[in-house]
Amino acid sequence: MCRSIVTLRGPTDASDEEVRAAALQFVRKVSGYRQPSQANRDAFEGAVDDISVSVRRLLTDISTTTRRSA
């Protein structure tokens, strides 16, 4: 989808800056705007904020270990 978005799950926690940068790239790709107009700035920034929170929750909640079922 967007080649500049990197995998954030790894042996070390992603920084808030890395999470926000990935969210920003996603919103840019989906909206088609690199820089939104003043009229759309609040919606654009709100989307980046919402996605950043969701990404952080995902990275916190997913299991990084493989569990085998017996």
The first five atom37 places (N, CA, C, CB, O) and aatype in JSON, in Angstrom:
{
  "aatype": [12, 4, 1, 15, 9, 19, 16, 10, 1, 7, 14, 16, 3, 0, 15, 3, 6, 6, 19, 1, 0, 0, 0, 10, 5, 13, 19, 1, 11, 19, 15, 7, 18, 1, 5, 14, 15, 5, 0, 2, 1, 3, 0, 13, 6, 7, 0, 19, 3, 3, 9, 15, 19, 15, 19, 1, 1, 10, 10, 16, 3, 9, 15, 16, 16, 16, 1, 1, 15, 0],
  "atom_mask": [
    [1, 1, 1, 1, 1],
    [1, 1, 1, 1, 1],
    [1, 1, 1, 1, 1],
    [1, 1, 1, 1, 1],
    [1, 1, 1, 1, 1],
    [1, 1, 1, 1, 1],
    [1, 1, 1, 1, 1],
    [1, 1, 1, 1, 1],
    [1, 1, 1, 1, 1],
    [1, 1, 1, 0, 1],
    [1, 1, 1, 1, 1],
    [1, 1, 1, 1, 1],
    [1, 1, 1, 1, 1],
    [1, 1, 1, 1, 1],
    [1, 1, 1, 1, 1],
    [1, 1, 1, 1, 1],
    [1, 1, 1, 1, 1],
    [1, 1, 1, 1, 1],
    [1, 1, 1, 1, 1],
    [1, 1, 1, 1, 1],
    [1, 1, 1, 1, 1],
    [1, 1, 1, 1, 1],
    [1, 1, 1, 1, 1],
    [1, 1, 1, 1, 1],
    [1, 1, 1, 1, 1],
    [1, 1, 1, 1, 1],
    [1, 1, 1, 1, 1],
    [1, 1, 1, 1, 1],
    [1, 1, 1, 1, 1],
    [1, 1, 1, 1, 1],
    [1, 1, 1, 1, 1],
    [1, 1, 1, 0, 1],
    [1, 1, 1, 1, 1],
    [1, 1, 1, 1, 1],
    [1, 1, 1, 1, 1],
    [1, 1, 1, 1, 1],
    [1, 1, 1, 1, 1],
    [1, 1, 1, 1, 1],
    [1, 1, 1, 1, 1],
    [1, 1, 1, 1, 1],
    [1, 1, 1, 1, 1],
    [1, 1, 1, 1, 1],
    [1, 1, 1, 1, 1],
    [1, 1, 1, 1, 1],
    [1, 1, 1, 1, 1],
    [1, 1, 1, 0, 1],
    [1, 1, 1, 1, 1],
    [1, 1, 1, 1, 1],
    [1, 1, 1, 1, 1],
    [1, 1, 1, 1, 1],
    [1, 1, 1, 1, 1],
    [1, 1, 1, 1, 1],
    [1, 1, 1, 1, 1],
    [1, 1, 1, 1, 1],
    [1, 1, 1, 1, 1],
    [1, 1, 1, 1, 1],
    [1, 1, 1, 1, 1],
    [1, 1, 1, 1, 1],
    [1, 1, 1, 1, 1],
    [1, 1, 1, 1, 1],
    [1, 1, 1, 1, 1],
    [1, 1, 1, 1, 1],
    [1, 1, 1, 1, 1],
    [1, 1, 1, 1, 1],
    [1, 1, 1, 1, 1],
    [1, 1, 1, 1, 1],
    [1, 1, 1, 1, 1],
    [1, 1, 1, 1, 1],
    [1, 1, 1, 1, 1],
    [1, 1, 1, 1, 1]
  ],
  "atom_positions": [
    [[0.82, -1.19, 0.0], [0.0, 0.0, 0.0], [0.87, 1.25, 0.0], [-0.94, 0.0, 1.2], [0.92, 1.98, -1.0]],
    [[1.55, 1.51, 1.1], [2.4, 2.69, 1.2], [3.79, 2.22, 1.59], [1.84, 3.73, 2.23], [4.0, 1.8, 2.72]],
    [[4.69, 2.29, 0.69], [6.01, 1.7, 0.92], [6.84, 2.41, 1.97], [6.77, 1.68, -0.36], [7.79, 1.83, 2.49]],
    [[6.5, 3.66, 2.3], [7.29, 4.36, 3.3], [6.84, 4.06, 4.73], [7.23, 5.85, 3.04], [7.47, 4.52, 5.68]],
    [[5.77, 3.31, 4.89], [5.36, 2.88, 6.22], [6.18, 1.65, 6.58], [3.82, 2.59, 6.3], [6.19, 0.66, 5.85]],
    [[6.86, 1.71, 7.71], [7.73, 0.62, 8.12], [7.03, -0.23, 9.17], [9.07, 1.15, 8.66], [6.09, 0.22, 9.82]],
    [[7.49, -1.46, 9.34], [6.97, -2.33, 10.38], [7.42, -1.79, 11.73], [7.45, -3.81, 10.18], [8.61, -1.56, 11.95]],
    [[6.48, -1.58, 12.62], [6.8, -1.0, 13.92], [6.95, -2.05, 15.02], [5.74, 0.0, 14.31], [7.49, -1.76, 16.08]],
    [[6.46, -3.26, 14.77], [6.57, -4.32, 15.76], [7.95, -4.93, 15.64], [5.45, -5.39, 15.58], [8.36, -5.36, 14.57]],
    [[8.64, -4.97, 16.74], [9.98, -5.53, 16.73], [10.48, -5.78, 18.13], [0.0, 0.0, 0.0], [9.71, -5.73, 19.08]],
    [[11.76, -6.04, 18.26], [12.32, -6.35, 19.58], [12.3, -5.15, 20.54], [13.75, -6.85, 19.42], [12.33, -5.34, 21.75]],
    [[12.25, -3.94, 20.0], [12.15, -2.76, 20.85], [10.84, -2.04, 20.53], [13.38, -1.81, 20.64], [10.33, -2.13, 19.41]],
    [[10.32, -1.33, 21.51], [9.09, -0.6, 21.32], [9.28, 0.55, 20.34], [8.57, -0.09, 22.66], [10.31, 1.22, 20.36]],
    [[8.27, 0.76, 19.5], [8.31, 1.9, 18.57], [8.1, 3.18, 19.37], [7.21, 1.75, 17.46], [7.32, 3.23, 20.32]],
    [[8.81, 4.22, 18.97], [8.67, 5.5, 19.64], [7.36, 6.16, 19.22], [9.87, 6.42, 19.33], [6.77, 5.79, 18.21]],
    [[6.92, 7.13, 19.99], [5.72, 7.88, 19.63], [5.9, 8.58, 18.29], [5.38, 8.92, 20.72], [4.94, 8.7, 17.52]],
    [[7.11, 9.04, 18.01], [7.39, 9.71, 16.74], [7.24, 8.73, 15.56], [8.8, 10.31, 16.75], [6.71, 9.1, 14.51]],
    [[7.71, 7.5, 15.75], [7.59, 6.49, 14.7], [6.13, 6.12, 14.45], [8.39, 5.24, 15.06], [5.7, 5.96, 13.3]],
    [[5.36, 5.99, 15.53], [3.94, 5.67, 15.4], [3.21, 6.8, 14.69], [3.3, 5.42, 16.79], [2.42, 6.56, 13.78]],
    [[3.48, 8.03, 15.08], [2.81, 9.18, 14.45], [3.22, 9.31, 12.98], [3.14, 10.48, 15.21], [2.38, 9.63, 12.14]],
    [[4.47, 9.08, 12.66], [4.93, 9.17, 11.27], [4.22, 8.14, 10.4], [6.45, 8.97, 11.18], [3.84, 8.44, 9.26]],
    [[4.04, 6.92, 10.92], [3.32, 5.89, 10.16], [1.87, 6.28, 9.98], [3.43, 4.53, 10.86], [1.3, 6.1, 8.9]],
    [[1.25, 6.81, 11.03], [-0.15, 7.24, 10.94], [-0.3, 8.39, 9.94], [-0.66, 7.68, 12.33], [-1.26, 8.42, 9.16]],
    [[0.64, 9.31, 9.94], [0.61, 10.43, 9.0], [0.71, 9.93, 7.56], [1.75, 11.42, 9.31], [-0.03, 10.4, 6.7]],
    [[1.61, 9.01, 7.3], [1.75, 8.46, 5.96], [0.48, 7.75, 5.52], [2.93, 7.48, 5.89], [0.06, 7.86, 4.36]],
    [[-0.14, 7.04, 6.44], [-1.39, 6.35, 6.12], [-2.48, 7.35, 5.76], [-1.84, 5.48, 7.3], [-3.17, 7.18, 4.75]],
    [[-2.65, 8.39, 6.57], [-3.68, 9.4, 6.31], [-3.4, 10.12, 5.0], [-3.77, 10.41, 7.47], [-4.32, 10.4, 4.24]],
    [[-2.15, 10.43, 4.73], [-1.8, 11.06, 3.45], [-2.2, 10.18, 2.28], [-0.29, 11.36, 3.39], [-2.75, 10.67, 1.29]],
    [[-1.92, 8.89, 2.39], [-2.22, 7.97, 1.3], [-3.73, 7.86, 1.1], [-1.62, 6.58, 1.6], [-4.22, 7.95, -0.03]],
    [[-4.46, 7.67, 2.19], [-5.91, 7.48, 2.1], [-6.61, 8.75, 1.63], [-6.47, 7.04, 3.45], [-7.53, 8.68, 0.81]],
    [[-6.19, 9.9, 2.14], [-6.87, 11.16, 1.81], [-6.44, 11.74, 0.46], [-6.6, 12.19, 2.89], [-7.19, 12.49, -0.17]],
    [[-5.25, 11.38, 0.03], [-4.73, 11.96, -1.21], [-4.11, 13.33, -1.01], [0.0, 0.0, 0.0], [-3.73, 13.98, -1.98]],
    [[-4.01, 13.77, 0.23], [-3.42, 15.07, 0.53], [-2.06, 14.91, 1.18], [-4.35, 15.88, 1.46], [-1.9, 14.14, 2.13]],
    [[-1.08, 15.62, 0.67], [0.2, 15.69, 1.37], [0.08, 16.71, 2.49], [1.36, 16.06, 0.41], [0.5, 16.46, 3.62]],
    [[-0.49, 17.84, 2.16], [-0.8, 18.89, 3.13], [-2.27, 19.27, 2.92], [0.16, 20.16, 2.96], [-2.63, 19.72, 1.83]],
    [[-3.13, 19.09, 3.93], [-4.53, 19.44, 3.75], [-4.72, 20.96, 3.74], [-5.37, 18.81, 4.87], [-3.89, 21.71, 4.25]],
    [[-5.82, 21.39, 3.15], [-6.15, 22.81, 3.19], [-6.5, 23.19, 4.62], [-7.34, 23.14, 2.22], [-6.72, 22.32, 5.47]],
    [[-6.54, 24.46, 4.89], [-6.89, 24.94, 6.24], [-8.27, 24.41, 6.64], [-6.88, 26.5, 6.29], [-8.5, 24.09, 7.81]],
    [[-9.18, 24.33, 5.68], [-10.54, 23.85, 5.97], [-10.54, 22.37, 6.39], [-11.43, 24.03, 4.74], [-11.43, 21.95, 7.13]],
    [[-9.58, 21.61, 5.93], [-9.52, 20.18, 6.23], [-8.48, 19.81, 7.28], [-9.24, 19.41, 4.98], [-8.34, 18.63, 7.63]],
    [[-7.75, 20.78, 7.78], [-6.65, 20.5, 8.7], [-7.1, 19.78, 9.97], [-5.96, 21.79, 9.07], [-6.45, 18.83, 10.41]],
    [[-8.21, 20.22, 10.57], [-8.67, 19.58, 11.81], [-9.04, 18.11, 11.58], [-9.86, 20.34, 12.38], [-8.7, 17.25, 12.39]],
    [[-9.74, 17.84, 10.49], [-10.13, 16.46, 10.17], [-8.89, 15.61, 9.92], [-11.06, 16.42, 8.94], [-8.8, 14.47, 10.38]],
    [[-7.94, 16.15, 9.19], [-6.7, 15.45, 8.84], [-5.91, 15.13, 10.11], [-5.85, 16.3, 7.87], [-5.51, 13.98, 10.32]],
    [[-5.67, 16.13, 10.95], [-4.9, 15.93, 12.18], [-5.64, 15.02, 13.16], [-4.61, 17.27, 12.85], [-5.02, 14.23, 13.87]],
    [[-6.98, 15.14, 13.19], [-7.76, 14.25, 14.05], [-7.62, 12.8, 13.63], [0.0, 0.0, 0.0], [-7.53, 11.91, 14.47]],
    [[-7.61, 12.56, 12.33], [-7.43, 11.2, 11.82], [-6.05, 10.66, 12.18], [-7.63, 11.17, 10.29], [-5.92, 9.51, 12.58]],
    [[-5.03, 11.49, 12.05], [-3.66, 11.07, 12.42], [-3.62, 10.72, 13.91], [-2.62, 12.2, 12.09], [-3.03, 9.71, 14.3]],
    [[-4.24, 11.55, 14.74], [-4.26, 11.28, 16.18], [-4.98, 9.97, 16.48], [-4.94, 12.43, 16.93], [-4.49, 9.15, 17.26]],
    [[-6.16, 9.77, 15.87], [-6.94, 8.55, 16.12], [-6.17, 7.3, 15.69], [-8.28, 8.61, 15.38], [-6.16, 6.31, 16.41]],
    [[-5.54, 7.36, 14.55], [-4.79, 6.2, 14.04], [-3.57, 5.95, 14.91], [-4.37, 6.42, 12.57], [-3.22, 4.79, 15.16]],
    [[-2.91, 7.0, 15.37], [-1.76, 6.83, 16.27], [-2.16, 6.08, 17.53], [-1.15, 8.19, 16.63], [-1.44, 5.19, 17.98]],
    [[-3.3, 6.45, 18.11], [-3.79, 5.78, 19.32], [-4.09, 4.31, 19.02], [-5.05, 6.49, 19.88], [-3.74, 3.42, 19.81]],
    [[-4.74, 4.05, 17.89], [-5.07, 2.67, 17.52], [-3.83, 1.83, 17.28], [-5.95, 2.65, 16.27], [-3.77, 0.68, 17.7]],
    [[-2.83, 2.41, 16.63], [-1.59, 1.69, 16.37], [-0.87, 1.37, 17.67], [-0.68, 2.5, 15.43], [-0.38, 0.26, 17.86]],
    [[-0.81, 2.34, 18.56], [-0.14, 2.11, 19.85], [-0.86, 1.0, 20.62], [-0.1, 3.41, 20.69], [-0.21, 0.14, 21.21]],
    [[-2.2, 1.01, 20.61], [-2.96, -0.03, 21.29], [-2.69, -1.39, 20.66], [-4.48, 0.3, 21.25], [-2.52, -2.38, 21.36]],
    [[-2.66, -1.44, 19.34], [-2.38, -2.7, 18.64], [-1.0, -3.23, 19.03], [-2.46, -2.5, 17.12], [-0.86, -4.4, 19.35]],
    [[0.0, -2.37, 18.99], [1.36, -2.8, 19.3], [1.49, -3.25, 20.75], [2.34, -1.68, 19.02], [2.3, -4.13, 21.06]],
    [[0.71, -2.65, 21.62], [0.73, -3.03, 23.04], [0.01, -4.35, 23.28], [0.09, -1.93, 23.89], [0.44, -5.16, 24.09]],
    [[-1.09, -4.55, 22.55], [-1.96, -5.7, 22.81], [-1.57, -6.99, 22.09], [-3.34, -5.36, 22.44], [-1.91, -8.07, 22.56]],
    [[-0.88, -6.9, 20.96], [-0.58, -8.14, 20.24], [0.51, -8.91, 20.94], [-0.17, -7.84, 18.79], [1.42, -8.35, 21.55]],
    [[0.4, -10.21, 20.84], [1.37, -11.09, 21.46], [2.58, -11.2, 20.54], [0.76, -12.5, 21.75], [2.43, -11.37, 19.33]],
    [[3.75, -11.11, 21.1], [4.97, -11.22, 20.31], [5.59, -12.59, 20.44], [5.95, -10.17, 20.72], [6.65, -12.86, 19.87]],
    [[4.93, -13.47, 21.18], [5.45, -14.83, 21.31], [4.5, -15.78, 20.62], [5.64, -15.22, 22.79], [3.3, -15.53, 20.56]],
    [[5.02, -16.84, 20.1], [4.21, -17.84, 19.43], [3.7, -18.82, 20.47], [5.01, -18.57, 18.32], [4.47, -19.37, 21.26]],
    [[2.4, -19.02, 20.45], [1.81, -19.98, 21.39], [1.32, -21.17, 20.58], [0.64, -19.34, 22.23], [0.64, -21.03, 19.57]],
    [[1.69, -22.32, 21.05], [1.23, -23.55, 20.39], [0.04, -24.11, 21.14], [2.37, -24.59, 20.32], [0.02, -24.14, 22.37]],
    [[-0.93, -24.56, 20.39], [-2.06, -25.21, 21.05], [-1.73, -26.68, 21.25], [-3.36, -25.05, 20.21], [-1.1, -27.32, 20.41]],
    [[-2.15, -27.19, 22.37], [-1.83, -28.58, 22.73], [-2.75, -29.57, 22.05], [-1.91, -28.77, 24.23], [-2.61, -30.77, 22.24]]
  ]
}
